[in-house]
Amino acid sequence: MSDLYEPKPAELAYTFGGRQPVRDLHPGQVLSVYTEDCFGGAVKTIDDLPTRVCQMPYLNPVTGPFYINGAEPGDTLAVHFLDIAPARDWGVSSTFPHFGALTSTHTTATLQPPLDERVWMYPIDATAGTVRFQARDSDYGLDLPLEPMHGTVGVAPAGFQVISTITSDVHGGNLDTPELRAGTTLYLPVFVHGALLALGDGHARQGQGETSGVAVETAMHTTITIDVIKGVATPTPRLETSDGLLSIGCARPLEDAFRISQHDLVQWVAELTGLGLLDAYQLVAQAGTAPVGNVCDPNYTMLARMPKALLGTAAAYGGAHERLRATPRPTPGGGVR
């Protein structure tokens, strides 16, 4: 049985850093949480334009932060997603004026009209495993696979910084990669005592790049388990799946995010295989791939991926992913708020 935490609206956080923990967790603990969508549940119909029903900066709420006992600066926090399931039978997406990859923004200013603000509703059929796209300007519609994920997961940043949940950096944050799904382990650097983990921004599905800036946003019931890798630092967020290792780079411009992710993956491959740096560089250059996280947030997100089958028998972080994924998926039970 897992512990359960369901925040009240006033208990949601909008920053990483600057918040007191809502409760303590210990390594190996299983926790089920409720997370709100990026609009805080305020967008319920196609007439609920986000600029009218939402208030800046109260967007992209996260649940937490959670104080992780034993986590200290210089350690790595491993967060394994046991289950991610929509808490509603609908999701929403939208276009925003001056937000997204295919419009002018405050950092790429052009003399063109802003995009129209528009909302799309997506019925979610968890039994069938689908989300329904319906065009606004025609009768065109089709079912897309339901692929639940979290856009935003992170810890408190270094140096007493307080960073909006809308952005991403080495602390994690609004990474917006479809790889953050059930069965994945996220490795985050620890900068403060207790790490102060928080998560939110559930997506019923998202295309690579989150091009419009908004995925199929919905509330989630999510179950995680955690571990602390003592005395092992992680330079930038990393992911491990059943068949791949991924390094994450967050920056602007996009090529710098690409370079950060590739640089870290080369270093990681060299460490795991014993290859020299240039040999590892060559292997990543010929066998790696580069999935896109997001291309519209304050920092862009790029990933560098390497198949684990090419890396021999060395296990990342002492086999933390395999240990965590062996955790039984529990039925959520009662927990102290």
Stockholm file with secondary structure:
# STOCKHOLM 1.0

chainA/1-337         MSDLYEPKPAELAYTFGGRQPVRDLHPGQVLSVYTEDCFGGAVKTIDDLPTRVCQMPYLNPVTGPFYINGAEPGDTLAVHFLDIAPARDWGVSSTFPHFGALTSTHTTATLQPPLDERVWMYPIDATAGTVRFQARDSDYGLDLPLEPMHGTVGVAPAGFQVISTITSDVHGGNLDTPELRAGTTLYLPVFVHGALLALGDGHARQGQGETSGVAVETAMHTTITIDVIKGVATPTPRLETSDGLLSIGCARPLEDAFRISQHDLVQWVAELTGLGLLDAYQLVAQAGTAPVGNVCDPNYTMLARMPKALLGTAAAYGGAHERLRATPRPTPGGGVR
#=GR chainA/1-337 SS CBEEECCCGGGCBCEESSCCCSEEECTTCEEEEEECCTTTTCCCSTTCCHHHHCCTTCCSCEEEEEEETTCCTTCEEEEEEEEEEESSSEEEEEEBTTBSTTSCCSSSCCSSCCCCCEEEEEEEETTTTEEEEECSSSSCEEEEECCCEEEEEECCCSTTCCEETTCEETTEEECCCTTCSTTCEEEEECCSTTEEEEEEEEEEECCTBCTTSCCEECCEEEEEEEEEETTCCCSSCEEECSSEEEEEEEESSHHHHHHHHHHHHHHHHHHHHCCCHHHHHHHHHHHCBCCEEESSSSSEEEEEEEEGGGSTTCCGGGGHHHHHHTSCCCCBCCCCC
#=GC SS_cons         CBEEECCCGGGCBCEESSCCCSEEECTTCEEEEEECCTTTTCCCSTTCCHHHHCCTTCCSCEEEEEEETTCCTTCEEEEEEEEEEESSSEEEEEEBTTBSTTSCCSSSCCSSCCCCCEEEEEEEETTTTEEEEECSSSSCEEEEECCCEEEEEECCCSTTCCEETTCEETTEEECCCTTCSTTCEEEEECCSTTEEEEEEEEEEECCTBCTTSCCEECCEEEEEEEEEETTCCCSSCEEECSSEEEEEEEESSHHHHHHHHHHHHHHHHHHHHCCCHHHHHHHHHHHCBCCEEESSSSSEEEEEEEEGGGSTTCCGGGGHHHHHHTSCCCCBCCCCC
//
